[in-house]
Structure formats: C-alpha cells, structure tokens
C-alpha cells in the first residue's frame, strides 16, 4: 500500500518547498525514524495540523512542555502531536527505546529521533534551543513557534486559532 496516498490524492506535495524554521515559513520536510523504527516524513502529514515539540530530555523545559501539551491534546483530536527528541534524560542521544518511552509517558505519536550522531536535522529544527515548539498548519506553513517551555493554554489557544 502507498503509505502517503492520502497526501498525494489532491495536493501538490512535490510542489512544497521548505523555506525556514520561523513563523510564516514553509516547514522543511523533516525525515527521521519513529518510536516503532519506521521512517517518518513530515510532508506525509500534509493537510492536517501539527504540533511538534523539538527538544532534549536532559533539560526540564522539554519534559515540562510535553506534559503541558499532553494535558490539552485530547481537546484537539484532529491534530498530530509529534515529539522530536535529541537527547534522553541522561544526555545520551535518543534512539528507538528512548522514543518509545517518550510515547508511553506523554502520549505523543509519532515520537521521532535521528540516527545520525551529528544530528543535523534535529539541530536545524531545535534552532540552538533546548526546547522549541512548532505549530504547523495544513499547508505546512509554520503558524507559531515558542522557544523554551510552552504552556498548555498557549498551545491550546494557537490550535484553536487554526480550527
């Protein structure tokens, strides 16, 4: 089966070109591996709203943000909640077991991680921050970003703006 058939159906996914990591930019097509060891591509989610936390678990801002968003996630059933984790709580690079633990703890799915030791994709999305939250609209435009801890009501309000 074509895993991204729904993304191909009536949208010009190949016509999307990422422009940056800030509000108003078109998100780049982030590719990584999910908690099940499966390939992940952001553009496969075209057409839906995405809330993505990019962060390191060895700083409290990431776990705080994941907890805060977990509390409001049920109010937004149409949103895909993604966690992109760089380092685990011990400071080691996050792998599949780390991603699976984050999924089990915070309920985000998918939880993605990067296999490359240099983590160029993670570093680009983290933008030199320990924690960075993105809300990406159905056309892959970055609607909102927050560096540091994002609180649940902030994210809830921004997602409501897109509903």
N, C-alpha and C positions, 0 to 999 in steps of 0.2 A: 504493500500500500504506500501511497505517496504521503509521507508524514506531514508535508506542508501544503497539501492540496487546497485546504481552506484558505491559505494565504495567497495561493495562485489564482483562485477562482475568478475574482472580479477586480483585482487590484494589480497595479503595475509594480510589484515588489522589486523586480530588477531595476526599475526606474528610480528607486530611492537611493539617494547618495547622502551619507552622513556628512555633517558639516562641523560638528563640535560637541562640547560637553556642557554647554551653558543654556540658560533659558532662551527659547526661540530657535535653537539649533535643531537640526535633524540628527537624531542619535545615530551613531555608527552601528553597524551590525555586529554586536558583541557575540563572539562564539567561544564556548567553553564546554565543560563537562558537568553534568548534573549529579545529584546525590545517588542516582542509580547507575552511574557510569555511562550514561547515554550522552550523545552530542546535543548541545544546546545552541540555538541561534536566535538572537533577539528578533530578527525580522520574521521568524515563524509566528510571532505574536502580533503581526500587523493586523490592525482592525480592532484591537482591544486596548483598554487602558492598562498600564503597567506601573506598579510602584516597586522600585528597586532600591535596596539598601546595599551599598558597597562599603565593606569595612573589615576591620581586623578585630578579632575577638579578645586580643590581649589589651584592649582599651575599653573602658566602660561605656563610652558613647555608642559603640556598635551594639552591645547587648541591650543597653537602655532603649535605643531606637527600635531594635527588633521587638522588644517587649511592648513598647508603646504602640507600634503598628499592629502587633498581634491583637491588641485589645479592640481595635476598630475594624479589623479585617472582615469580620462577619457582616458588618453593615454595608460592605461593598462586594457582593458575590460575583459581579462581573469583572472584577479587577484581578489581574495576575500579580501576585506578590512574590517577588524574586529577591533572594539574598545572594550576593556575590562576595564570598569570604576569602580574604587573602591569607591571614594568619589565624591559627587557632588560639585558644586561651593561654597556651604555654609559649606562644611566639613562633611556633613551627608553622611551615606552610600548610595551609588547609588542603586536604585530599578528600577522597570519597568518604571515608569513615567520619571525618570532621563534618562534611556537608550533610551526611545522613543524620548526625547528631543534632545539627542546627535545625534540620527539617523536623525532627522529632520534638525538639524543645519549643520551637517558635511557630511551627505550622506553615512556614513559607514553602512554596513549591512552584518552581524548582529552586533548589539551593545549588548554586554553581561555584566552581573552583577552577583554577588554572593549573595545568600540568607543568608548564614551563617554570623552571626555578627562578628565572629573572622576572616572571610575572608582568610582562609588558602590557597586557590587556588590562589586568587589574590596576596597575599603576596609572594607566591613562584614565580609567574611569574614576579612580579614587582622587585624582587631581591633587595629590600631595596632602590629602586629609586622611585622618584615621577613620572617619565615617563620613559618607556622602550619600544622601538620599535623592533619588530622582523620581519624578512622576512624568511619564511619557504618554502622550495621547495616542489615539487610534491611528494617526498618520505618522507616528514615530517622531513627532516634534516633542522636544523637552519642554514641558509645561512649567515645571517648578523644580528647583534644587535646594538643598539645605546641607550645609556643612556642619559637622558636629551632631549633637543629639537633636533628633526631630521628635517633637511630642505628638501624641496621638491626635489631639484636636487640630493641630496644624495640618497634618496629613489628611485627616477626615474632611476638613474644610476644602482643601485643594481638590480632593477626589470628588466632593460634592459639586464643585465648580465645573467639573467635566461631565457629570451625569446628565 
